[in-house]
Amino acid sequence: MTIHFSKMMFTEFQPLGTQIRQSSDIEVLSDILLPEVNLAVWQRQLDTELLWCAAQLAARPAFALQRQTHLADLPALLQYAVPDMPGRDALCQDIVLQAQMLTCLMDTQHLGVRLKALHSAMCPRFHTDHVALRMLVTYAGPATEWRAGPEDDDETGCLNVGDSALLKGSAWPAAAAVWHRSPPGMAARLLLTLDPL
């Protein structure tokens, strides 16, 4: 699949509020380059076999892949790390697609990849990430919760399984970073985190 995003220049910065953009159109992800947008979510439904594979991996407490890699090496890395089972190819292809979109938007070929089974809240308190930009996809279990700001009465929401979310962090120039947290509870999850390098 070839990905085409309209490249946008972001050379002028100013203090910002927060804007959330959500859509079933893949182009919504390019909105993250707009100065006023700090969370862009591509809402989508995943293939049944992919979801089955993700649920199996989420049930394995020790399953984890964490690596810095070049985009070209990612398919082989995933084939090695993800056990052979129904849905593996669909899951690996989807992860590569997410990585292609992120590296295209950020004009890099290097990224940090973390695919991990979680059985407790990794980050239970609302926080911002000390990165410029991060992509999150929950493949199984409860998904990430977000908040427009640090206060209790700020706008809140929750991602869904399969949503591809781009979150600005505190290292993005002049941006208001997205406050978010792991969902509370002990339900098994499979979470993908991608960071451009």
C-alpha positions in Angstrom: 0.0 0.0 0.0 1.4 3.4 -1.0 0.8 6.2 1.4 0.4 9.8 0.3 0.1 12.6 2.8 0.2 16.3 1.9 3.4 17.5 3.5 3.0 20.7 5.5 5.6 23.1 6.7 5.4 24.1 10.4 8.0 26.8 10.7 5.9 29.3 12.6 4.9 28.5 16.2 2.7 30.2 18.7 1.2 29.4 22.1 -1.7 27.0 21.5 -4.8 25.5 22.9 -5.7 21.9 22.2 -7.6 20.4 19.3 -8.5 16.8 18.8 -9.2 15.5 15.3 -10.9 12.1 14.8 -12.1 10.6 11.5 -12.4 7.3 9.7 -10.4 8.9 6.9 -6.7 8.1 7.0 -5.9 11.7 5.9 -6.8 12.9 9.5 -3.4 11.8 10.6 -1.7 14.6 8.6 -3.7 17.1 10.7 -1.2 16.4 13.5 1.2 18.8 11.6 -1.2 21.7 12.1 -0.1 23.9 15.0 -3.4 23.8 16.7 -3.9 20.0 16.7 -2.3 17.9 19.3 -4.1 14.6 18.9 -5.1 13.0 15.5 -7.0 9.7 15.5 -7.7 7.5 12.5 -10.7 5.5 13.6 -10.9 2.0 12.1 -12.1 -1.5 12.4 -9.6 -4.4 12.4 -9.8 -7.7 10.7 -11.2 -10.6 12.9 -8.1 -12.8 12.4 -5.8 -9.9 13.3 -7.8 -9.3 16.5 -7.6 -13.0 17.4 -3.9 -13.0 17.0 -3.6 -9.8 19.1 -5.7 -11.3 21.9 -3.4 -14.4 22.0 -0.3 -12.2 22.3 -2.0 -10.0 25.0 -2.6 -13.2 27.0 1.2 -13.9 27.1 2.6 -11.9 30.0 6.2 -12.2 28.7 5.5 -11.0 25.2 7.4 -7.9 24.4 9.3 -6.4 21.5 11.3 -3.2 22.0 13.8 -2.0 19.4 15.1 0.9 17.5 15.1 0.0 13.8 15.1 1.2 10.2 11.8 1.1 8.5 13.2 -1.3 5.9 14.2 -3.8 8.6 10.8 -3.8 10.4 9.0 -6.6 8.5 11.8 -9.1 9.2 12.0 -8.0 12.8 8.3 -8.6 13.3 8.3 -11.9 11.5 11.0 -13.0 14.0 9.4 -11.6 17.1 5.7 -12.5 16.6 5.0 -16.2 17.0 3.6 -18.0 13.9 -0.2 -18.2 14.3 -3.4 -17.3 12.4 -3.5 -13.5 12.0 0.2 -12.9 12.4 0.8 -11.7 8.8 -2.2 -9.3 9.1 -0.9 -7.9 12.4 2.7 -7.5 11.1 1.4 -5.8 7.9 -0.7 -3.4 10.0 2.3 -2.5 12.2 4.4 -1.9 9.1 1.6 0.3 7.7 1.5 2.4 10.9 5.3 2.8 10.8 5.2 3.8 7.1 2.6 6.5 7.9 4.6 7.9 10.9 8.0 7.9 9.1 6.3 9.6 6.0 4.9 12.3 8.2 8.1 12.9 10.1 10.4 12.5 7.2 12.6 9.8 8.8 13.4 6.2 8.2 14.3 5.3 11.8 11.9 4.6 14.6 11.5 3.2 18.0 9.1 0.2 18.2 7.5 -1.3 21.2 4.9 -4.0 21.0 4.0 -5.3 24.4 1.5 -7.4 26.3 0.4 -5.4 29.4 -1.5 -6.9 32.4 -1.6 -3.8 34.5 -1.8 0.0 33.9 1.7 0.9 32.6 1.0 4.7 33.2 -2.0 4.9 35.5 -1.9 8.7 35.9 -2.6 11.4 33.3 0.7 12.6 31.9 2.4 13.9 28.8 5.3 12.2 27.0 8.7 13.7 26.8 8.9 13.2 23.0 8.0 15.3 20.0 5.4 12.8 18.6 4.2 9.3 19.4 1.9 6.9 17.7 -0.3 4.5 19.8 -2.4 1.6 18.6 -4.2 -0.7 21.0 -4.7 -4.1 19.3 -6.3 -5.9 22.2 -7.9 -4.9 25.5 -8.9 -1.4 26.9 -7.4 1.5 25.0 -5.6 4.7 26.1 -7.6 7.4 27.7 -6.9 11.1 26.9 -7.6 14.5 28.3 -7.3 17.9 26.7 -5.4 19.3 29.7 -4.2 18.5 33.2 -7.4 19.4 35.1 -10.1 17.0 36.1 -12.8 18.9 34.3 -11.0 19.1 30.9 -12.5 17.3 27.9 -11.7 13.6 28.2 -12.1 10.6 25.8 -10.9 7.1 25.1 -9.4 5.6 22.1 -10.8 2.3 20.7 -9.2 -0.9 19.7 -7.6 -0.4 16.3 -7.5 3.4 16.5 -4.3 4.8 15.1 -3.5 7.8 17.3 -0.8 10.5 16.9 -0.1 12.4 20.1 2.1 15.4 20.4 4.5 15.4 23.4 6.2 18.1 25.4 9.2 18.1 23.0 7.1 19.3 20.0 7.9 23.0 19.5 5.4 25.3 21.2 2.7 22.6 21.4 0.3 21.8 24.1 1.1 18.1 24.7 -1.7 15.6 25.0 -2.5 14.3 28.5 -3.2 10.6 28.5 -3.0 7.5 30.7 -3.3 3.7 30.5 -6.8 2.5 31.3 -7.3 1.5 34.9 -7.6 -2.2 35.8 -5.8 -5.4 35.1 -7.3 -6.4 31.8 -4.8 -7.8 29.3 -3.8 -5.5 26.5 -1.6 -5.5 23.4 -0.2 -2.0 22.8 2.0 -0.7 19.9 4.1 2.4 20.5 6.0 4.0 17.7 8.4 6.9 18.1 10.1 8.7 15.1 13.9 9.0 15.6 
